[in-house]
Amino acid sequence: MVSRRAVLGGAAATVLAAASGIGVTVGRSSLETVSEPVGVREETLSETGYRARVLGQTQFQRELGAGSASHDIGATNFLAEYDRRATVGSHSETRLGVFAVVSTPQAQLFGLPLNPIAWASERRLVELLQTRYDGVSDVTPVGSEETTVLDSVVSVDEFDAIGRLSDQEIPLTMHATRVESRSDVVLALALYPEPLSEERPTAFRLFESIEHG
């Protein structure tokens, strides 16, 4: 079970919240949707060397429409971000792999979906991840592979990209997937340097170890 640790802020939380889940309120009364906690099993984190860096809830609010036809929109999402770090050569401690997962409500208004991130393409999710890490560019889709997440078989899309480490360009591999779970959509993203091929099975193990609720 994932605990509800309240860790607010962080760039990843800001990026995901900026386009994320929406609950609906009509008039001036408030009724906010809240996603269930999401994360990766502690046993898998211990075995893979990944550690939690951001873990908690993010809030998002805005108003749609105007005047008497306006609606107050609000949502609470849950974000978990992990990474694996090590000292590489003469460099300071460096992120060797990043894994992020977020749960966001499947909100609707009059039967129409209002949650952009819940229904975004995997390419759009990778673009969100790209804004999270300075210097990531040239994101190109290269294929997909199936795996099991939260008891559902899903397609994990793969992308190549370019990143920067100490003013040097390095090739990156990125993965993105999504799955509907309970009343939420769960989104997961992974990133690691392409030369570290051993991170690929680790990334898929993290996908398969996601827990929700």
C-alpha positions as CSV (number, residue, x, y, z in Angstrom):
1,M,0.0,0.0,0.0
2,V,1.3,3.5,-0.9
3,S,1.4,6.0,2.0
4,R,0.0,9.5,1.5
5,R,3.2,11.5,2.3
6,A,2.6,15.1,1.6
7,V,5.6,16.4,-0.2
8,L,4.6,19.5,-2.1
9,G,6.4,21.3,-4.9
10,G,9.1,20.0,-7.2
11,A,9.4,20.6,-10.9
12,A,8.0,17.2,-11.9
13,A,4.9,17.9,-9.8
14,T,4.5,21.3,-11.4
15,V,4.8,19.9,-14.9
16,L,2.4,17.1,-14.4
17,A,-0.1,19.2,-12.5
18,A,-0.1,21.9,-15.2
19,A,-1.9,19.6,-17.6
20,S,-3.5,17.1,-15.3
21,G,-6.7,15.7,-13.8
22,I,-9.8,17.8,-13.4
23,G,-12.7,17.6,-11.1
24,V,-15.8,19.7,-11.7
25,T,-17.8,22.1,-9.6
26,V,-20.9,23.9,-10.8
27,G,-21.5,27.4,-9.6
28,R,-19.4,28.5,-6.7
29,S,-19.7,25.4,-4.5
30,S,-16.6,23.2,-4.5
31,L,-16.4,19.5,-5.3
32,E,-12.9,18.3,-6.1
33,T,-11.8,15.0,-7.4
34,V,-8.9,13.2,-5.7
35,S,-6.8,10.4,-7.2
36,E,-5.6,7.4,-5.2
37,P,-2.0,7.1,-4.2
38,V,0.4,5.5,-6.6
39,G,4.0,4.3,-6.5
40,V,6.5,1.4,-6.9
41,R,6.8,-1.5,-4.5
42,E,9.4,-1.0,-1.8
43,E,10.9,-4.4,-2.5
44,T,11.6,-3.5,-6.1
45,L,13.1,-0.1,-5.2
46,S,15.5,-1.8,-2.8
47,E,16.6,-4.4,-5.3
48,T,17.1,-1.9,-8.2
49,G,18.8,0.8,-6.2
50,Y,16.1,3.4,-7.0
51,R,15.1,5.9,-4.3
52,A,12.1,8.2,-3.9
53,R,12.8,11.9,-4.6
54,V,9.3,13.3,-4.9
55,L,6.3,11.6,-3.3
56,G,3.0,13.3,-2.6
57,Q,-0.1,15.1,-3.8
58,T,-0.3,18.0,-6.3
59,Q,-3.2,20.3,-6.7
60,F,-4.7,21.9,-9.9
61,Q,-7.5,24.5,-10.2
62,R,-8.9,26.7,-12.9
63,E,-12.2,28.2,-14.0
64,L,-14.0,27.2,-17.2
65,G,-16.6,29.5,-18.9
66,A,-17.8,32.8,-17.7
67,G,-20.5,34.3,-15.6
68,S,-23.4,32.1,-14.7
69,A,-22.1,29.4,-17.0
70,S,-18.7,29.2,-15.4
71,H,-17.5,26.1,-13.6
72,D,-14.8,25.8,-10.9
73,I,-12.4,23.0,-11.9
74,G,-10.1,21.3,-9.3
75,A,-8.2,18.1,-8.9
76,T,-5.7,16.4,-6.6
77,N,-3.2,14.1,-8.3
78,F,-0.6,11.8,-6.7
79,L,3.0,11.9,-8.0
80,A,5.9,9.6,-7.2
81,E,9.3,10.2,-8.7
82,Y,12.4,7.9,-8.2
83,D,15.9,7.9,-9.5
84,R,19.2,5.9,-9.3
85,R,22.4,8.0,-8.7
86,A,26.1,7.3,-8.8
87,T,29.4,9.1,-9.3
88,V,30.6,8.7,-12.9
89,G,34.3,9.4,-13.4
90,S,35.2,12.9,-12.3
91,H,31.6,14.1,-12.4
92,S,29.6,14.7,-9.2
93,E,26.7,12.4,-8.3
94,T,24.7,11.8,-11.5
95,R,21.2,10.6,-12.2
96,L,21.6,7.3,-14.1
97,G,17.9,6.6,-14.3
98,V,14.6,8.3,-13.6
99,F,11.2,6.8,-13.1
100,A,8.0,8.8,-12.5
101,V,4.4,7.7,-12.1
102,V,1.3,9.8,-11.5
103,S,-2.4,8.9,-10.9
104,T,-4.9,11.4,-12.1
105,P,-8.7,11.4,-12.0
106,Q,-10.8,10.4,-15.0
107,A,-13.0,13.5,-14.7
108,Q,-15.9,14.4,-17.0
109,L,-18.4,17.2,-17.4
110,F,-21.8,16.3,-19.0
111,G,-20.2,13.1,-20.3
112,L,-17.2,14.9,-21.9
113,P,-13.6,14.2,-20.7
114,L,-12.0,17.2,-19.1
115,N,-8.7,15.7,-18.1
116,P,-6.1,16.5,-20.9
117,I,-3.3,14.4,-19.4
118,A,-5.5,11.4,-18.8
119,W,-6.2,11.1,-22.5
120,A,-2.9,12.5,-23.9
121,S,-0.8,10.4,-26.2
122,E,2.3,8.7,-25.0
123,R,4.2,11.2,-27.1
124,R,2.6,14.1,-25.2
125,L,3.6,12.4,-21.9
126,V,7.2,12.2,-23.1
127,E,7.0,15.9,-24.0
128,L,5.9,16.7,-20.4
129,L,8.9,14.7,-19.2
130,Q,11.1,16.5,-21.6
131,T,10.3,19.8,-19.9
132,R,11.2,18.3,-16.6
133,Y,14.8,17.8,-17.5
134,D,16.9,20.6,-18.9
135,G,18.8,19.9,-22.1
136,V,16.6,17.0,-23.3
137,S,15.8,17.4,-27.0
138,D,15.3,15.6,-30.3
139,V,12.8,13.1,-29.0
140,T,12.0,10.5,-31.6
141,P,9.7,7.5,-31.4
142,V,11.4,4.2,-32.1
143,G,9.0,1.4,-31.2
144,S,6.9,-0.2,-28.4
145,E,6.8,-3.3,-26.3
146,E,4.1,-4.9,-24.2
147,T,4.3,-5.5,-20.5
148,T,1.9,-5.9,-17.6
149,V,1.0,-2.9,-15.4
150,L,-1.6,-3.2,-12.6
151,D,-2.8,-6.5,-14.0
152,S,-3.4,-5.1,-17.4
153,V,-1.3,-5.7,-20.6
154,V,-0.2,-2.4,-21.9
155,S,2.0,-1.0,-24.7
156,V,5.1,0.8,-23.5
157,D,6.3,3.3,-26.2
158,E,10.0,3.9,-26.6
159,F,11.7,7.1,-27.7
160,D,15.3,8.1,-28.4
161,A,16.4,11.6,-27.2
162,I,19.5,13.7,-26.6
163,G,20.5,15.0,-23.2
164,R,23.4,16.9,-21.7
165,L,25.7,15.9,-18.9
166,S,28.4,18.4,-17.9
167,D,28.1,20.2,-21.2
168,Q,28.4,16.9,-23.2
169,E,25.6,15.5,-25.3
170,I,24.6,11.9,-24.5
171,P,21.9,9.7,-26.1
172,L,18.9,8.9,-23.9
173,T,16.2,6.2,-24.0
174,M,12.7,7.2,-22.8
175,H,9.6,5.0,-22.1
176,A,6.0,6.0,-21.5
177,T,2.8,4.1,-20.8
178,R,-0.7,4.5,-19.4
179,V,-3.3,2.3,-17.8
180,E,-6.8,2.9,-16.4
181,S,-7.1,1.8,-12.8
182,R,-10.2,2.2,-10.6
183,S,-11.4,5.7,-11.2
184,D,-8.0,7.0,-12.2
185,V,-5.6,7.0,-15.1
186,V,-2.1,5.9,-14.1
187,L,0.8,7.4,-16.2
188,A,4.4,6.1,-16.0
189,L,7.6,7.4,-17.6
190,A,11.2,6.2,-17.5
191,L,14.5,7.8,-18.7
192,Y,18.1,6.7,-18.7
193,P,21.3,7.1,-20.8
194,E,21.2,4.8,-23.9
195,P,24.7,3.3,-23.2
196,L,23.4,1.9,-19.9
197,S,21.5,-0.9,-21.5
198,E,21.1,-2.7,-18.1
199,E,18.6,0.0,-17.2
200,R,16.1,-1.2,-19.8
201,P,15.0,-4.4,-17.9
202,T,15.1,-2.3,-14.7
203,A,12.7,0.2,-16.2
204,F,10.3,-2.5,-17.2
205,R,10.6,-4.1,-13.8
206,L,9.6,-0.7,-12.3
207,F,6.6,-0.5,-14.6
208,E,5.5,-4.0,-13.5
209,S,5.9,-3.1,-9.9
210,I,3.6,-0.1,-9.9
211,E,0.9,-0.2,-7.2
212,H,-2.2,1.9,-7.0
213,G,-4.7,2.6,-4.2
